[in-house]
């Protein structure tokens, strides 16, 4: 009998605290709206250890509704790739613009983001074929051409599907990681070579897709509350 | 909280899914074509005729060139062309692959051409293709080759889908 009494007591206590919480909830919390700007830290750190890649990316988003953000990334990349039979360097700038949807339901006062986004990307770049060795029968002496060839004024358009997270670690400071799957729409290709790497898109695979990712630190500049 | 964990799991598995297919590493396209020679009967020019115990050498290379086209199907052979020069000197030795050295008969012919390097793909790199190829047989007292000619005139060697040179013997 005592057991039931205790149970009922606990239940009543829980109910009373529940109703109390509900009262608190009637205070309407206003979300912060603002501009978040940041940089990608992957490439700067990567280039400390490996010369083959240099680059910088600025990221920004602007909150337009409770769950939607306008988002953009812009940057430059210089990347050298060594393939089995040749090596090449790509050098250029890019911009991506699009929207992010925040799929994460935050607790009151929290502003973390699980982003699901779409982007349109554009890049202008040059490619330099550094050297190549003819893929021929190894029975005969090989031919290696070390004279580099530069292909100027190339460009590419693509779309990306973005998944990522942004977590507020300190007041207004966010750490983020995002992955994007890219599909090339069109590109201006060099004669007798190919756009195997595009700044902002990264490596272009056989069926014209690819993926890229970034790790960001960003700062939220709050503008208003709604 | 549970939901966010699910999201993160999806996110991470996405990353791995895409990194798994990172390189299209295997070269499956055709690269630098070899010279394809077919052997015909000099008395009946439409009939293929096998060359007995043929041995193939290329001038400037110490080794004997061997592949299954030479050891198995001896009425049609494929041999590499020099990508470093505009001329390759081939030595075809009748009865050269048997142990008897006395019956060897070496005939030499030149293949003269122009070259172009063509991009293929990431994994295959560049290949060389050959244009305006002509053949020139070195005449000697005991040629076993009766005549040599390119199938077309001039002959471009762009792929290995058909023969490039006919030898009558």
Interface residues (C-beta under 8 A of the other chain):
Chain A: X83 X84 X85 X86 X103 X104 X105 X114 X132 X133 X134 X135 X136 X137 X139 X140 X141 X142 X143 X145 X163 X164 X165 X179 X181 X192 X193 X194 X196 X203 X205 X206 X211 X213
Chain B: X3 X4 X7 X8 X10 X11 X14 X15 X18 X19 X21 X22 X24 X25 X27 X31 X32 X34 X58 X61 X63 X65 X80 X81 X82 X83 X84 X117 X118 X119 X120 X121 X122 X123 X124 X125 X126 X127 X128
